[in-house]
Amino acid sequence: MISVVIPTYNEEENIAQCLVSLIHQTVPRNEYEIIVVDGGSNDKTREIAQKYADKVFIQTSKKVGGARNDGIVAAKGEIVATTDADCIIPPIWIKTITKDFTDPNIVQLYGPVYPIEEGLKNSVSLFLANIFSRLGYYTKIFYYTLGCNTAFRKDVFIKVGMYHCIDAGDDLEIALRMKKFGTVKFNGTMKVGFSMRRYKQYGSLHSLYEWIYIVAHGGEVQTYNYTKKEYK
């Protein structure tokens, strides 16, 4: 059993396409569960999610990292994967995760992203982000493990203390704790479709600057647009 956890907040325009992509995987539906952890949406996010997900509930922990923690604690699976409500998941995603975790040494798995929206700028932006991710992995300097495309062994995830509930950088920081208990692996075939809507709204360079600034200051700075996904 693999459990997929998705944090949401006012995602009625996106959540259906994400969940539809998840229920059309190449592995049987009874081999994985879908958990949606909502930040108290005031639109139809939870109503839509209940049509597809196995569990839908409101988070009790703070911020998006806390929503993921809540979902993973509630998960039945020994392997837990996380993605975002505005992502689109290719059909082989869960099969890829399942295959890699047959290696007992792997404690965390992550992969690249590609833009859902068309356009050269979007393609170049994520091409560079994926190079950055590979560079960190192969040099072993850092692990750019995006929360929209990563998976863990649940017992190790809980043992290391789960995600820190901060505004940015939690998905990089946790890999440094996970690798103390096993292998953190990058798999280039484990792709997800990533929405560029935030970067389109605020600008790619500006969003990148804010993300770097927040990470450099311990992951919690309330004044920047990068953090404005209004999770509980």
SERO-4910 file (N, C-alpha, C, O; in steps of 0.05 Angstrom, whole numbers):
BEGIN
 pado doro    nc1    nc2    nc3   cac1   cac2   cac3    cc1    cc2    cc3    oc1    oc2    oc3
  Met    A     17    -24      0      0      0      0     18     25      0     36     28     16
  Ile    A     12     43    -18     24     69    -19      3     90    -13    -20     88    -24
  Ser    A      9    110      3    -10    131      9      0    157     -4     24    164     -1
  Val    A    -17    171    -17    -11    197    -30    -25    219    -15    -49    219    -11
  Val    A     -9    239     -6    -20    260     11    -19    286     -5      2    293    -17
  Ile    A    -42    301     -5    -44    326    -20    -54    348     -2    -77    346      7
  Pro    A    -39    368      5    -49    391     20    -65    410      1    -57    413    -22
  Thr    A    -87    421     11   -103    439     -6   -112    464     10   -113    464     34
  Tyr    A   -117    485     -5   -131    508      5   -143    523    -18   -129    534    -35
  Asn    A   -170    524    -19   -184    538    -41   -174    530    -69   -166    547    -85
  Glu    A   -175    504    -74   -164    493    -99   -186    481   -116   -181    462   -131
  Glu    A   -210    492   -115   -232    480   -130   -227    481   -160   -239    464   -175
  Glu    A   -210    499   -170   -205    500   -199   -184    480   -208   -182    474   -232
  Asn    A   -169    468   -189   -147    451   -196   -149    422   -186   -138    404   -198
  Ile    A   -162    419   -163   -160    393   -149   -171    370   -165   -161    347   -163
  Ala    A   -192    374   -181   -204    352   -196   -184    340   -216   -182    316   -218
  Gln    A   -170    358   -231   -152    347   -251   -128    332   -238   -118    313   -249
  Cys    A   -120    342   -215    -99    328   -200   -109    300   -192    -95    280   -196
  Leu    A   -132    298   -180   -142    273   -170   -150    254   -192   -146    230   -190
  Val    A   -160    264   -214   -166    247   -237   -140    234   -248   -140    211   -255
  Ser    A   -119    250   -249    -93    239   -258    -84    217   -239    -71    198   -247
  Leu    A    -90    220   -213    -81    201   -193    -97    175   -194    -87    153   -189
  Ile    A   -122    176   -201   -138    152   -202   -134    137   -228   -144    114   -232
  His    A   -120    149   -247   -114    135   -273    -84    127   -273    -69    134   -292
  Gln    A    -76    113   -253    -48    102   -252    -47     74   -265    -68     62   -269
  Thr    A    -24     65   -271    -21     39   -283    -22     16   -263    -24     -7   -271
  Val    A    -22     22   -238    -26      1   -217    -55      1   -208    -68     22   -211
  Pro    A    -65    -21   -198    -93    -23   -190    -99     -2   -168    -82      3   -150
  Arg    A   -123      9   -168   -131     30   -150   -131     20   -121   -127     36   -102
  Asn    A   -135     -6   -116   -135    -15    -88   -107    -19    -77   -104    -27    -54
  Glu    A    -86    -12    -92    -59    -14    -83    -48     13    -72    -25     14    -63
  Tyr    A    -65     33    -73    -56     59    -62    -81     74    -52   -103     70    -62
  Glu    A    -76     92    -33    -98    109    -23    -91    139    -28    -67    146    -30
  Ile    A   -111    155    -30   -108    184    -34   -119    199    -10   -142    195     -3
  Ile    A   -103    216      1   -111    231     25   -108    261     19    -87    270     11
  Val    A   -130    276     22   -130    305     19   -132    318     46   -151    313     61
  Val    A   -113    335     52   -113    349     78   -117    379     72   -100    392     60
  Asp    A   -140    389     81   -148    416     73   -143    436     95   -145    431    119
  Gly    A   -135    461     86   -129    482    105   -153    499    113   -150    522    122
  Gly    A   -177    488    110   -201    503    117   -212    519     94   -220    543     97
  Ser    A   -213    507     70   -222    521     46   -250    532     49   -267    519     62
  Asn    A   -256    555     37   -283    566     37   -295    564      9   -314    578      3
  Asp    A   -284    547     -8   -296    541    -33   -304    511    -34   -309    500    -13
  Lys    A   -306    499    -57   -316    472    -59   -293    451    -61   -297    429    -70
  Thr    A   -270    458    -51   -247    440    -53   -253    413    -40   -249    392    -53
  Arg    A   -262    413    -15   -267    388     -1   -289    372    -14   -288    347    -16
  Glu    A   -310    386    -23   -333    372    -36   -324    358    -61   -332    335    -66
  Ile    A   -307    371    -77   -296    358   -101   -278    335    -95   -279    314   -107
  Ala    A   -260    339    -75   -241    319    -67   -254    294    -58   -244    272    -63
  Gln    A   -277    296    -44   -290    272    -34   -300    254    -55   -306    230    -50
  Lys    A   -302    263    -80   -311    246   -102   -289    227   -111   -295    206   -123
  Tyr    A   -264    233   -104   -242    217   -114   -224    206    -92   -213    184    -95
  Ala    A   -221    220    -70   -201    213    -49   -213    193    -30   -237    191    -27
  Asp    A   -196    178    -16   -204    159      4   -209    173     31   -226    165     46
  Lys    A   -193    194     37   -197    209     61   -194    239     55   -177    247     40
  Val    A   -212    255     66   -211    284     64   -216    295     92   -237    290    103
  Phe    A   -197    311    102   -202    323    128   -187    349    131   -169    355    115
  Ile    A   -194    365    151   -181    391    156   -157    387    174   -158    374    194
  Gln    A   -135    400    166   -111    397    181   -112    409    209   -129    427    214
  Thr    A    -96    399    227    -94    409    254    -67    422    260    -64    438    278
  Ser    A    -47    415    244    -20    426    246    -17    451    229    -34    455    211
  Lys    A      3    467    234      6    492    220     20    489    192     37    472    189
  Lys    A     11    506    174     24    510    148     24    485    130     13    464    138
  Val    A     35    488    106     33    466     87     49    441     97     41    419     92
  Gly    A     72    446    110     87    423    121     70    408    142     71    384    143
  Gly    A     56    423    158     39    410    178     16    395    165      8    374    175
  Ala    A      5    405    143    -16    390    129     -5    364    118    -19    343    121
  Arg    A     19    364    107     31    339     98     36    320    121     31    296    119
  Asn    A     45    331    144     50    314    167     24    301    177     24    277    183
  Asp    A      2    317    178    -24    306    186    -32    283    168    -41    262    178
  Gly    A    -29    287    142    -37    266    123    -20    241    125    -30    219    124
  Ile    A      6    244    129     24    221    131     19    205    157     19    181    156
  Val    A     13    219    179      7    205    204    -19    189    200    -21    167    211
  Ala    A    -38    199    185    -64    185    180    -62    163    159    -81    148    155
  Ala    A    -39    161    145    -36    143    122    -34    114    131    -23    108    152
  Lys    A    -45     96    115    -43     67    119    -17     56    107     -7     36    117
  Gly    A     -7     69     87     16     58     73     42     59     87     47     77    103
  Glu    A     59     39     82     87     40     92    103     60     76    123     71     86
  Ile    A     95     65     51    107     86     34     87    108     31     64    103     25
  Val    A     96    133     35     78    156     32     90    176     11    114    182     12
  Ala    A     74    185     -7     83    204    -27     67    229    -25     44    229    -16
  Thr    A     80    252    -32     66    277    -30     67    292    -57     86    290    -72
  Thr    A     45    306    -62     44    323    -86     26    347    -79     17    349    -56
  Asp    A     22    364    -99      6    388    -94    -20    388   -110    -22    373   -130
  Ala    A    -39    403   -102    -66    402   -114    -67    413   -142    -86    407   -157
  Asp    A    -47    429   -150    -47    439   -177    -28    424   -196    -21    434   -217
  Cys    A    -19    401   -187     -1    384   -203    -17    364   -219    -40    357   -212
  Ile    A     -5    354   -241    -17    332   -256      3    308   -255     27    312   -260
  Ile    A     -7    285   -248     10    262   -243     10    242   -266    -11    232   -273
  Pro    A     33    237   -278     34    217   -300     26    190   -291     28    183   -267
  Pro    A     15    173   -309      4    147   -302     24    128   -289     16    110   -274
  Ile    A     50    131   -294     70    112   -283     82    121   -257    100    108   -246
  Trp    A     72    143   -245     84    154   -221     85    135   -198    106    130   -187
  Ile    A     62    124   -191     61    106   -168     77     80   -174     89     69   -156
  Lys    A     75     70   -198     91     46   -205    121     51   -202    135     34   -193
  Thr    A    129     75   -210    158     82   -208    166     83   -178    187     72   -171
  Ile    A    149     95   -162    155     96   -133    156     68   -121    175     61   -106
  Thr    A    137     51   -128    136     24   -117    161      9   -124    172     -5   -107
  Lys    A    170     11   -149    193     -4   -158    218      5   -143    234    -12   -135
  Asp    A    222     30   -140    247     40   -127    248     32    -97    269     27    -87
  Phe    A    225     32    -84    225     25    -56    227     -5    -51    226    -13    -27
  Thr    A    230    -21    -71    237    -49    -66    266    -51    -56    273    -71    -44
  Asp    A    281    -30    -60    308    -28    -48    305    -20    -19    296      2    -14
  Pro    A    311    -37      0    307    -31     28    324     -8     39    318      2     60
  Asn    A    345     -1     24    362     21     33    351     48     28    359     68     40
  Ile    A    331     50      9    320     76      2    300     85     23    282     70     30
  Val    A    304    109     33    285    121     53    270    144     42    249    151     52
  Gln    A    280    157     21    266    179      8    273    179    -22    295    173    -30
  Leu    A    252    185    -37    254    186    -67    242    211    -77    222    221    -67
  Tyr    A    255    223    -97    244    248   -109    251    250   -138    269    236   -148
  Gly    A    238    268   -152    242    270   -181    238    298   -191    232    316   -176
  Pro    A    240    302   -217    238    328   -230    209    336   -236    191    321   -231
  Val    A    206    360   -245    180    371   -253    181    382   -281    202    390   -291
  Tyr    A    158    383   -294    156    396   -320    132    415   -319    113    410   -304
  Pro    A    132    437   -335    110    456   -333     84    446   -346     85    435   -368
  Ile    A     62    450   -332     36    444   -344     29    465   -366     20    458   -387
  Glu    A     35    490   -360     29    511   -379     50    512   -401     74    508   -396
  Glu    A     42    519   -425     60    520   -447     76    546   -446     69    565   -431
  Gly    A     97    548   -462    113    572   -464    142    567   -459    150    551   -442
  Leu    A    159    580   -475    188    577   -473    199    585   -445    216    571   -434
  Lys    A    188    606   -434    197    616   -408    193    595   -386    210    590   -370
  Asn    A    169    583   -387    163    562   -367    181    538   -370    191    527   -350
  Ser    A    186    530   -395    203    507   -400    232    512   -391    244    495   -379
  Val    A    242    536   -397    269    543   -389    271    544   -359    291    535   -348
  Ser    A    252    556   -346    252    559   -316    254    532   -303    271    529   -284
  Leu    A    238    513   -311    238    487   -298    262    470   -308    271    452   -293
  Phe    A    271    474   -332    296    461   -341    319    468   -323    334    451   -315
  Leu    A    321    494   -317    343    503   -299    339    492   -270    358    484   -257
  Ala    A    313    491   -261    308    480   -235    315    451   -233    326    442   -213
  Asn    A    310    436   -254    317    408   -254    347    403   -256    357    384   -244
  Ile    A    361    421   -270    391    419   -270    401    424   -241    419    410   -232
  Phe    A    390    444   -228    397    451   -200    392    426   -182    409    420   -166
  Ser    A    370    413   -186    363    390   -170    383    367   -175    393    355   -156
  Arg    A    390    362   -200    409    341   -206    437    348   -196    451    330   -186
  Leu    A    444    373   -199    470    382   -189    473    377   -159    494    366   -150
  Gly    A    453    384   -144    454    379   -115    456    350   -109    471    342    -91
  Tyr    A    441    333   -123    440    304   -118    467    291   -124    478    276   -107
  Tyr    A    477    296   -148    502    282   -156    527    292   -142    547    278   -140
  Thr    A    526    317   -132    549    327   -116    545    320    -86    564    323    -71
  Lys    A    521    312    -79    514    305    -51    516    330    -33    519    327     -8
  Ile    A    515    354    -44    516    378    -28    489    384    -16    488    393      7
  Phe    A    467    380    -31    440    385    -21    421    368    -37    428    357    -58
  Tyr    A    396    366    -28    376    350    -41    351    368    -45    338    376    -26
  Tyr    A    346    375    -70    324    393    -77    299    377    -80    289    373   -102
  Thr    A    288    368    -57    266    349    -57    239    363    -55    229    368    -33
  Leu    A    229    371    -77    204    386    -78    181    371    -65    177    347    -70
  Gly    A    165    384    -49    142    372    -35    121    362    -55    104    346    -47
  Cys    A    122    372    -80    102    363    -99    109    337   -113     94    326   -128
  Asn    A    133    327   -107    142    302   -121    163    288   -104    187    286   -111
  Thr    A    155    277    -81    173    262    -64    158    240    -50    134    241    -48
  Ala    A    173    220    -40    161    198    -26    180    189     -4    205    192     -6
  Phe    A    169    178     17    184    170     41    176    142     51    154    132     45
  Arg    A    194    130     66    186    108     84    173    121    108    186    137    122
  Lys    A    149    114    114    134    128    134    147    126    162    148    146    176
  Asp    A    157    102    169    169     99    195    193    117    199    198    127    221
  Val    A    210    119    178    233    136    180    226    166    181    237    182    196
  Phe    A    206    173    164    196    201    164    187    209    192    193    232    200
  Ile    A    172    192    205    163    199    232    186    199    252    188    216    270
  Lys    A    205    181    249    228    179    267    245    204    266    255    212    287
  Val    A    248    216    242    266    240    240    252    265    249    264    286    250
  Gly    A    226    264    255    211    287    264    193    301    244    182    322    250
  Met    A    190    288    220    171    298    200    180    325    189    201    335    196
  Tyr    A    162    338    173    168    364    162    169    385    185    152    384    203
  His    A    187    404    183    186    427    200    165    446    189    164    450    164
  Cys    A    149    458    205    126    474    195    135    503    191    130    521    207
  Ile    A    149    507    168    160    533    161    150    541    133    136    525    121
  Asp    A    156    565    124    145    575     99    159    565     74    147    563     53
  Ala    A    185    560     76    200    550     53    225    536     62    236    541     83
  Gly    A    233    516     46    257    501     51    253    476     67    272    461     72
  Asp    A    228    471     76    223    446     92    229    421     75    237    401     86
  Asp    A    224    423     49    228    399     32    257    394     26    264    372     17
  Leu    A    275    414     29    303    410     27    315    400     53    331    381     54
  Glu    A    306    412     75    317    407    101    312    378    110    329    366    123
  Ile    A    288    368    105    282    341    115    299    320    102    305    299    115
  Ala    A    308    324     78    325    304     65    352    300     80    363    278     80
  Leu    A    362    322     92    387    320    107    384    303    132    403    290    141
  Arg    A    359    302    143    354    285    166    348    256    156    357    237    169
  Met    A    334    253    134    327    227    124    352    211    116    354    187    120
  Lys    A    372    225    105    396    210     94    413    198    117    430    181    111
  Lys    A    408    205    141    422    193    164    412    164    169    425    149    183
  Phe    A    389    158    157    378    131    161    377    114    136    367     91    136
  Gly    A    388    124    114    388    109     90    394    126     65    405    148     68
  Thr    A    386    116     42    392    130     17    369    148      9    346    141      9
  Val    A    376    173      2    358    192    -11    364    191    -41    386    198    -49
  Lys    A    345    183    -57    350    178    -86    334    197   -103    311    203    -98
  Phe    A    348    207   -124    335    222   -145    330    204   -169    348    190   -178
  Asn    A    305    203   -179    298    187   -202    287    206   -224    265    217   -221
  Gly    A    301    208   -246    294    226   -267    268    219   -282    257    235   -296
  Thr    A    259    194   -279    234    185   -292    210    190   -274    187    187   -283
  Met    A    214    198   -249    192    203   -231    183    232   -234    190    249   -217
  Lys    A    169    238   -255    162    266   -261    133    273   -253    116    255   -252
  Val    A    129    298   -248    101    308   -245     98    334   -260    117    349   -263
  Gly    A     74    339   -270     68    365   -282     64    386   -261     47    382   -243
  Phe    A     78    408   -263     79    429   -243     66    454   -254     73    463   -276
  Ser    A     48    466   -238     36    491   -247     54    515   -242     66    518   -220
  Met    A     56    532   -262     73    556   -260     57    581   -251     67    603   -254
  Arg    A     33    577   -240     15    599   -235     27    619   -215     24    644   -219
  Arg    A     41    610   -195     53    629   -175     75    645   -188     77    669   -184
  Tyr    A     91    632   -205    113    646   -218    102    665   -239    114    686   -243
  Lys    A     80    658   -251     68    676   -270     56    700   -256     58    723   -267
  Gln    A     45    696   -233     33    718   -218     54    737   -207     50    762   -209
  Tyr    A     75    726   -195     95    743   -182    121    747   -197    137    764   -189
  Gly    A    125    731   -218    150    732   -233    170    711   -223    174    707   -199
  Ser    A    182    696   -242    200    674   -235    224    683   -219    230    671   -198
  Leu    A    237    704   -228    261    713   -214    255    724   -186    269    719   -167
  His    A    233    739   -184    225    750   -158    217    727   -139    224    728   -115
  Ser    A    202    708   -149    195    685   -131    219    669   -122    221    661    -99
  Leu    A    238    665   -141    263    651   -134    279    667   -113    289    655    -94
  Tyr    A    280    693   -116    294    710    -96    281    707    -69    295    703    -48
  Glu    A    255    709    -68    241    706    -42    245    679    -30    249    677     -5
  Trp    A    244    658    -46    248    631    -35    276    629    -23    279    618     -1
  Ile    A    297    638    -37    324    636    -27    327    653     -1    340    644     18
  Tyr    A    314    676     -1    316    694     23    303    680     47    315    681     69
  Ile    A    280    668     43    266    656     65    282    632     76    285    628    100
  Val    A    292    615     57    308    592     66    333    601     81    340    589    102
  Ala    A    346    623     72    370    633     85    364    644    113    382    645    129
  His    A    339    652    117    331    663    143    316    643    160    300    651    177
  Gly    A    321    618    156    309    597    173    282    587    165    270    572    180
  Gly    A    272    596    142    248    585    131    222    598    139    201    587    132
  Glu    A    223    619    154    198    631    164    199    661    163    208    674    182
  Val    A    188    672    141    186    701    138    159    707    126    153    698    104
  Gln    A    143    722    141    114    725    134    108    746    113     86    748    103
  Thr    A    128    763    105    121    786     89    123    782     59    119    801     44
  Tyr    A    130    758     50    135    754     22    113    739      8     99    722     20
  Asn    A    109    745    -18     88    733    -34     92    703    -37     72    688    -40
  Tyr    A    117    694    -36    122    665    -40    107    648    -20     99    626    -26
  Thr    A    103    659      4     90    643     25     59    644     24     46    631     39
  Lys    A     48    659      5     19    665      7      2    643     -6    -13    649    -24
  Lys    A      5    619      3    -15    598     -1    -27    595     26    -14    585     45
  Glu    A    -51    603     29    -63    608     56    -71    582     70    -94    578     77
  Tyr    A    -52    565     75    -57    541     91    -61    549    120    -49    569    130
  Lys    A    -77    534    134    -83    539    162    -58    542    179    -60    547    203
***
